[in-house]
Amino acid sequence: MAFTFRGGVHLNESKNTAASAIRHMPAPAKVSIPLSQHIGAHCKPTVKVGDEVMRGQVIGAIDAGLGCPVHSSVSGKVKAIEEKYNAMGVKVANIVIESDGLNTLSPDVRPYEKELEDITFDDLIEVVKNAGISGMGGATFPTYAKISSARGKVDRLIVNCAECEPYITANHRLLLERPESVIGGMKLMLKVFGLKQGDLAIEDNKRDAIKIAEGMTAENDLIKVRVLKTKYPQGDERQLIYALTGREIPAGGLPADVGCIVFNAETCSAIYNAFVTGMPLIERVVTVDGDCVVNPSNVLAPIGTSYRDLVEFCGGFKAEPEKVVNGGPMMGAAQWDLDAPVTKGTSAILVFSDPKPTRYEQPSACIHCGRCVGVCQMHLMPNYLSMFSRAGKWDLCEKYNVMSCVECGACSYICPGGVSITADNRVAKAKINEKRRAQKAAQAAAAAQKEAK
């Protein structure tokens, strides 16, 4: 029986590139590498305009706080350090490097000196941090920080290959073509964490990947291949943990609070590669699809490659693009610049000729059908949250737990009236966070004033 959860929706999968082998993209003429590709502090450049850099060399570092270093994905010359808007509309410094086409490898890139069976917890944190690995499923939380915070708290490792968003097949192809890196990463972390069980979770629409994974783990008692029912958003870590273990993460909690740690399949592979080859995170598999792309493909692309160069590598445009999405169609972000770069969190670039986000030209009123309530896997009341948000009643939104919304978009997708429920929830969450920050600042100011007296 396939594992699943209550709620969610069945989408048109559109896995057009499931049979498309990963193509290795040569270094483009120019890359633009953002100094923030993770949750946390922005990196500071360690190079200057005119410097020659090598592939795998550190070009951005974190002085203190949460964050990941950034490495060059090509060898060549630094042409500029300039600010650009990232996929979420935030200004970030980018290091622009003109490739020399040689891909000269930095001498710092070398396999870890210890055998895998001798690696300690501190070794794991050090290597993962220095390799600049952040969550590659889209969250981009620094992986070393996730590992560190879970120390001594977890009894279950889960590697997520649900890949439930339409179109995206990057993890699927990774499991078909490089399963040893994903399973090797699992073995490494099971040993370091001292765990007795690891689950490789794969949706049941990937039968070929399931067969390969089961064959490679048949004699390993620690790793179990868990087949998930194909349903969106099965890849959300809350639903994944509940489906596999029956444990529910409390509101505001983390997987470690219920004894679990979850990694995306490609993140797991990157950890393994950091030890075996010493290669930092400088490239990733990106699904390039949409009705505007001549040859939809899965591409191993250097970080910093522009969307335009990526699509050109896939044969170029066969129609005028009207909408470009970084990520999947449900939770991805619409883009306005084809010269924006691929980052560590870019799982897909989708290019469509139809700009309409829904099947309706204009949103209409809620008809109180309750479908959004039925598909909400967080057990919320999306209809009321949307209504309260549009009325500016942020206190009621908070009371009815809008902060627990994971913004999966299932409610908006299923709504027959075309109401933009997810967008309304986003607005409410932003307003509540703004209020909380103001309250915190006021409390800090009052405390400082009291101490001054």
C-alpha positions in Angstrom: 0.0 0.0 0.0 1.3 3.5 -0.9 1.9 6.0 1.9 -0.2 9.2 1.8 -1.9 11.9 3.8 -5.3 13.5 4.1 -6.1 16.4 1.7 -4.1 17.4 -1.3 -5.0 17.4 -5.0 -4.3 15.3 -8.0 -2.7 17.4 -10.7 -2.0 17.0 -14.4 1.6 15.8 -13.9 3.0 17.0 -17.2 6.3 15.0 -16.6 7.3 15.6 -20.2 11.1 15.2 -19.5 10.9 12.0 -17.4 12.6 10.1 -20.2 15.1 12.9 -20.9 18.6 11.9 -19.7 20.5 14.6 -17.9 22.5 16.7 -20.4 25.7 18.3 -19.2 25.8 22.0 -20.2 29.2 23.4 -21.0 30.3 26.6 -19.3 28.5 29.6 -20.8 30.4 32.6 -21.9 29.4 34.4 -18.8 27.9 33.5 -15.4 26.4 35.8 -12.8 26.6 34.2 -9.4 24.5 35.7 -6.5 26.2 36.1 -3.2 23.0 35.0 -1.4 21.5 31.7 -2.5 20.4 30.6 0.9 18.3 31.6 3.9 20.5 33.8 6.1 23.2 36.5 5.8 24.5 37.5 2.4 28.0 36.6 1.6 30.8 39.1 1.2 32.9 38.9 -2.0 36.4 37.5 -1.5 37.5 38.5 -5.0 37.6 41.8 -6.9 37.0 43.0 -10.4 39.9 41.8 -12.6 40.8 38.8 -10.5 41.3 35.4 -12.3 39.3 32.7 -10.6 39.1 28.9 -10.9 36.3 26.4 -10.9 35.3 25.6 -7.3 37.1 28.5 -5.8 35.4 30.4 -3.0 34.3 33.8 -4.2 31.9 34.8 -1.4 32.2 34.0 2.4 30.1 34.5 5.5 31.8 36.4 8.4 29.3 35.3 11.0 25.8 34.1 11.4 23.7 31.7 9.3 24.8 31.3 5.7 26.7 29.4 3.0 29.9 30.3 1.1 29.6 30.7 -2.7 32.0 29.2 -5.2 32.8 29.9 -8.8 31.2 27.5 -11.3 33.6 28.4 -14.1 37.2 29.5 -14.5 37.8 32.9 -15.9 38.0 36.6 -15.0 35.8 38.6 -12.7 34.2 41.3 -14.9 31.9 43.0 -12.4 30.3 42.9 -9.0 26.8 44.3 -9.3 23.5 44.3 -7.6 20.6 42.5 -9.2 17.1 41.5 -8.1 16.9 37.8 -7.3 13.9 35.5 -8.0 12.0 36.8 -5.0 12.5 40.5 -5.9 15.3 41.2 -3.4 18.5 43.1 -4.4 21.5 40.8 -4.1 25.2 41.4 -5.1 26.2 39.2 -8.1 29.8 38.3 -9.2 29.9 38.3 -12.9 32.6 36.0 -14.3 33.7 35.8 -18.0 34.5 32.2 -18.7 37.8 31.3 -20.3 36.3 27.9 -21.4 39.1 25.9 -19.7 37.2 25.0 -16.5 40.5 25.0 -14.6 39.8 23.3 -11.2 40.8 25.0 -8.0 43.5 23.1 -6.0 41.2 23.3 -3.0 38.9 20.8 -4.7 40.0 17.4 -3.5 38.5 14.3 -1.9 38.2 14.3 1.9 41.2 12.6 3.4 39.2 10.3 5.7 37.5 7.1 4.7 33.7 7.4 4.8 33.4 4.9 7.7 35.8 7.2 9.8 33.9 10.4 9.3 32.6 12.1 12.4 29.6 14.4 13.1 32.0 17.4 13.2 33.6 16.3 9.9 30.1 16.2 8.3 29.3 19.7 9.5 32.6 21.1 8.4 32.6 19.6 4.9 29.0 20.4 4.2 29.5 24.0 5.3 32.6 24.5 3.3 31.0 23.0 0.2 28.2 25.7 0.4 25.4 23.2 0.3 21.9 24.5 1.0 18.5 22.8 0.6 18.1 22.1 -3.1 14.4 21.3 -3.0 13.7 25.0 -3.0 13.9 26.0 0.7 17.7 26.8 0.5 18.2 26.5 4.3 21.9 26.0 5.0 22.3 22.2 5.2 25.1 22.3 7.8 22.8 24.3 10.1 20.0 21.7 9.7 22.4 18.9 10.5 23.8 20.7 13.5 20.4 21.5 15.0 19.3 17.9 14.7 22.2 16.5 16.6 21.1 14.0 19.2 17.4 14.7 18.4 16.5 12.4 15.5 15.8 8.7 15.1 14.7 8.7 11.4 16.4 10.0 8.2 14.0 10.7 5.3 15.3 11.4 1.8 12.6 13.2 -0.3 12.2 12.1 -3.9 8.5 12.7 -4.1 8.9 15.5 -6.7 5.2 16.2 -6.6 5.2 19.5 -8.6 4.1 19.2 -12.2 6.8 19.3 -14.9 9.9 18.8 -12.6 11.8 15.5 -13.2 15.3 16.5 -12.0 15.3 14.2 -8.9 13.7 11.4 -10.9 16.5 11.5 -13.5 19.1 11.7 -10.7 17.8 8.5 -9.2 17.9 6.8 -12.6 21.3 8.0 -13.6 23.3 8.5 -10.4 21.5 6.5 -7.6 24.8 5.6 -6.0 25.4 9.3 -5.0 21.9 9.6 -3.3 22.2 6.2 -1.6 25.8 6.9 -0.7 24.8 10.1 1.0 22.1 8.3 2.9 24.6 5.7 4.2 27.0 8.5 5.2 24.4 10.3 7.2 22.9 7.2 8.8 26.4 6.3 10.0 27.2 9.8 11.3 23.9 10.3 13.0 24.0 6.7 14.4 20.5 5.9 13.1 18.9 2.6 12.5 16.5 3.6 9.8 16.5 5.7 6.7 13.6 6.1 4.2 14.0 6.8 0.6 10.6 8.2 -0.3 9.5 8.0 -4.0 6.1 8.7 -5.5 4.5 5.7 -7.3 4.6 7.5 -10.7 8.4 6.8 -10.8 8.3 2.9 -11.0 11.7 2.8 -12.9 13.4 4.7 -10.1 11.7 2.6 -7.4 13.0 -0.6 -9.1 16.6 0.7 -9.2 16.5 2.0 -5.6 15.1 -1.3 -4.3 17.7 -3.3 -6.2 20.5 -1.2 -4.7 19.2 -1.3 -1.1 17.9 -4.9 -1.1 20.8 -6.1 1.2 20.9 -3.0 3.4 18.7 -3.3 6.5 19.0 0.4 7.3 17.6 1.8 4.1 14.0 1.2 3.1 12.4 2.4 -0.2 9.0 3.9 0.7 6.5 4.2 -2.1 4.2 7.2 -1.8 0.9 7.8 -3.4 1.2 10.4 -6.2 -0.6 13.4 -4.9 0.3 17.1 -4.4 1.9 18.3 -2.1 3.2 14.9 -1.0 6.8 16.4 -1.1 6.0 18.9 1.7 8.1 17.7 4.6 5.2 17.9 7.0 3.0 15.6 4.9 5.9 13.4 4.1 6.8 12.8 7.7 3.1 12.2 8.6 2.6 9.7 5.7 5.7 7.7 6.7 5.7 7.9 10.5 2.3 9.2 11.6 4.1 11.9 13.5 2.7 15.5 13.2 5.0 18.5 13.5 3.5 21.0 15.9 2.7 24.5 14.6 5.9 26.5 14.3 7.9 23.3 14.9 10.6 21.5 12.9 11.1 17.9 11.7 13.7 17.4 14.5 10.9 18.1 17.0 9.3 14.8 16.0 12.6 12.9 15.7 13.0 13.2 11.9 15.5 14.9 9.5 14.5 15.3 5.9 16.8 16.0 2.9 16.0 16.5 -0.8 17.5 13.7 -3.0 19.8 16.2 -4.8 21.0 17.7 -1.5 21.9 14.2 -0.4 23.8 13.6 -3.6 25.7 16.9 -3.1 26.8 15.9 0.4 28.1 12.6 -0.9 30.0 14.3 -3.8 31.5 16.9 -1.4 33.2 14.0 0.4 34.1 11.7 -2.5 35.3 14.4 -5.0 35.6 17.5 -2.8 33.4 19.4 -5.3 31.4 22.2 -3.7 27.9 23.0 -4.9 28.6 24.8 -8.2 26.1 23.0 -10.5 22.7 21.4 -10.3 20.1 19.5 -12.4 17.4 21.9 -13.8 14.3 20.8 -15.6 13.7 23.1 -18.6 10.2 22.7 -20.0 7.1 24.6 -21.2 5.4 25.1 -24.5 7.9 27.7 -25.6 11.0 25.4 -25.4 12.1 23.5 -28.5 13.7 20.5 -26.7 12.5 20.2 -23.1 15.3 18.6 -21.1 17.0 18.0 -17.8 20.2 19.9 -17.7 23.2 19.8 -15.4 23.9 23.6 -15.4 26.6 25.7 -13.8 25.3 28.0 -11.1 25.0 31.5 -12.5 23.9 30.4 -16.0 21.2 32.7 -17.3 17.7 31.4 -18.0 18.2 32.6 -21.6 21.4 30.6 -22.0 19.8 27.6 -20.4 16.8 27.7 -22.9 19.2 28.3 -25.8 21.1 25.1 -24.8 17.7 23.3 -25.1 17.1 24.5 -28.7 15.9 28.0 -27.9 12.3 29.4 -28.0 9.7 28.1 -30.4 7.1 30.7 -29.3 7.2 34.1 -27.7 7.5 33.6 -23.9 4.8 35.3 -21.9 5.5 33.7 -18.5 8.7 32.4 -17.0 8.6 30.5 -13.7 11.6 29.6 -11.5 10.5 26.3 -9.9 7.2 24.4 -10.3 3.9 25.9 -11.5 2.4 25.6 -8.0 5.0 27.1 -5.7 7.5 28.6 -8.1 8.0 32.3 -8.6 7.1 34.2 -11.9 10.2 35.9 -13.3 10.6 39.1 -15.3 14.2 38.8 -16.5 15.5 36.0 -18.8 19.0 37.1 -17.9 18.4 36.1 -14.3 20.8 33.3 -13.1 20.2 29.7 -12.0 20.9 29.3 -8.3 21.3 26.5 -5.9 17.5 26.4 -5.3 16.5 26.4 -9.0 14.9 23.0 -9.7 13.2 24.1 -12.9 12.8 26.9 -15.4 9.4 26.7 -17.1 8.5 29.0 -20.1 4.9 29.3 -21.2 3.2 31.2 -24.0 0.0 31.6 -22.0 0.4 34.3 -19.3 -2.9 33.6 -17.4 -2.1 32.1 -14.0 -5.6 30.4 -13.7 -8.4 29.2 -15.9 -10.3 32.5 -15.2 -9.7 35.9 -16.6 -10.8 37.6 -13.3 -11.3 36.2 -9.8 -14.9 35.9 -8.6 -16.5 35.5 -5.2 -16.3 32.5 -2.9 -19.3 30.2 -3.6 -18.9 28.4 -0.2 -18.4 25.0 -1.8 -15.8 24.0 0.8 -13.4 22.4 -1.8 -10.4 24.4 -0.5 -11.1 23.0 3.0 -11.2 19.5 1.7 -7.8 19.7 0.0 -5.9 21.7 2.7 -3.4 19.2 4.2 -2.7 21.6 7.1 -6.4 21.3 8.2 -7.0 25.1 7.9 -10.1 27.0 6.7 -8.7 28.7 3.6 -12.1 30.2 2.7 -12.3 32.1 5.9 -8.6 33.1 5.9 -9.0 34.6 2.4 -12.1 36.5 3.5 -10.4 37.8 6.6 -7.3 38.8 4.7 -9.3 40.8 2.1 -11.0 42.6 4.9 -7.7 43.4 6.5 -8.6 41.5 9.7 -5.1 40.3 10.5 -5.9 39.4 14.1 -8.6 36.9 12.8 -6.2 35.5 10.3 -3.7 34.9 13.1 -6.4 33.4 15.3 -7.3 31.0 12.6 -3.7 29.9 12.1 -2.8 31.5 8.8 0.9 31.2 9.8 0.6 27.5 9.4 -0.2 27.8 5.7 2.6 26.3 3.6 1.5 28.3 0.5 1.3 25.1 -1.6 -1.5 26.6 -3.8 -3.8 23.6 -3.6 -6.7 25.7 -2.4 -6.3 28.3 -5.3 -6.0 25.4 -7.8 -9.2 23.7 -6.7 -11.3 26.8 -6.3 -14.1 26.8 -8.9 -14.5 30.6 -8.4 -10.9 31.4 -9.2 -10.3 33.1 -5.8 -6.6 33.8 -5.2 -6.6 32.2 -1.7 -2.9 31.5 -1.5 -2.0 35.1 -2.5 -4.5 36.4 0.2 -2.8 34.1 2.8 0.6 35.4 1.8 -0.5 39.0 2.3 -1.9 38.1 5.7 1.3 36.3 6.8 3.4 39.3 5.7 1.2 41.7 7.7 1.4 39.5 10.8 5.2 39.3 10.5 5.4 43.0 10.1 3.3 43.5 13.3 5.5 41.0 15.2 8.7 42.8 14.1 7.2 46.1 15.2 6.2 44.7 18.6 9.6 43.1 19.1 11.3 46.4 18.2 9.1 48.3 20.6 9.8 45.8 23.4 13.6 46.1 22.8 13.3 49.9 22.8 11.3 49.9 26.1 13.8 47.5 27.6 16.7 49.7 26.6 15.0 52.8 27.9 14.3 51.1 31.2 17.9 50.0 31.5 19.1 53.5 30.7 17.1 54.8 33.7 
